[in-house]
Amino acid sequence: MESTGLQSPNKGTHITLIDTPGFDYSRGNDEYTTLRSLAIWVKQRYGKNVKLDGVIYMHDIWNEEIHNRPRFLSSQDLEKLCGPQWHRKVILVSSHWDDRLGKDGEGESNERKLREGYWSFMIQKGSRMRRYRSPGNQELARDILQPFL
């Protein structure tokens, strides 16, 4: 885990961004393993009762491996980290859209598969979907972070 602290440009609030290892199903590092590691890391670093204001779940829109996974239904670790309404504190972000310009409709098709498949339960419970078209676009990154600022 790596963390970076920053100040909110508008409110002067301190924000800590925590970057977790990506999911690698071939090595047994699935979403549950990563979330368990995050929960342990947060508890060790900040204490037992710390709650996260939100989770940004980033997924490369061109990685289709996730479409073969069962829907993500629940997580005791997310509930411990964010509270019982954790679904509403999750922003599901599809990234790297601009990596394959000219692939008309393919990204939208993959996004629909996420919305109707793996991410569907979380969306039904209040998680929001966003697009992060170009890594490095600071304005879009701030827009995605806005609900937590």
ABEGO torsion letter per residue (X at the ends): XBBBBBBBAAAGBBBBBBBBBBBBAAAGBBAAAAAAAAAAAAAAAAEAABBBABBBBBBBAABAAAAABBBBABBAAAAAAAEAAAAAABBBBBBGAAABBGBBGAAAAAAAAAAABAAAAAAAAGBBBBBBABBGBAAAAAAAAAAAX
